[in-house]
Amino acid sequence: MRVRRASTNLSLVAVNRSQAFWEKVGFRVLAFAGLEAKLASYGPDAVLMVHDLASPIRDA
């Protein structure tokens, strides 16, 4: 029997100075070693962000 696991979080790359918007709705910056070069390809302000699905998403 194969058990499927549900996702426990959502992640995104915030670009174009949108980090503050995503923080307002409950996302937080996730520092991930070795990802700097890939994030930089999205632009100088790109950050990886995550939201735990156990926490409610807030209105912006």
N, C-alpha and C positions, 0 to 999 in steps of 0.2 A: 504494500500500500504506500502510495506516495503522498506525502503531506506538503501542501503549499503553505508558505508563510506569507502573511500579509506584510506590506511595507509599513515601517514604523516612523518614517519621516519623508519629507519632501525636500529636495535640494534644487538650487538654481544658481546661476551666475548673474549677479547684479552688474549692470553696465550703465553707462551714461549718467553717472551720479545718482543712481536709483537706490543705493544702499539704505538711505534714511527711510524711504518709502517702505521697503521690505521689512526693516526693523519695526516700523510702526504696526505692521500686521502680524508680527510675532516671529519673524525669521531672525537668526543670529549668524554672525560671521563664523565660519569654520576654517581654521588654519590647518592646512594639509601640506605637510612637508613634501617638496618635490613637484608641487603643482604650479609654482610661480610662473614658469615659462609658458605653460598652456594658458593660464589666466591672462597673462600679458598679451596674448594673441587676440584677446577680446577688447583690449584697450587698457590704458594706464590705470583706470580706476576700477577694474573688474575685481570682484570678490566672490568667493564661494560662500553660499549661505545655506542654512538648513533650518527646517521647522519640524519639531517633534509632533507627530499626529495626536499624541495624547494631550497636547495643549491646544486650546481653542485658537482659531485664527481670529484676530481682532479686526474691527473695521478701520480703514485707513483714515 
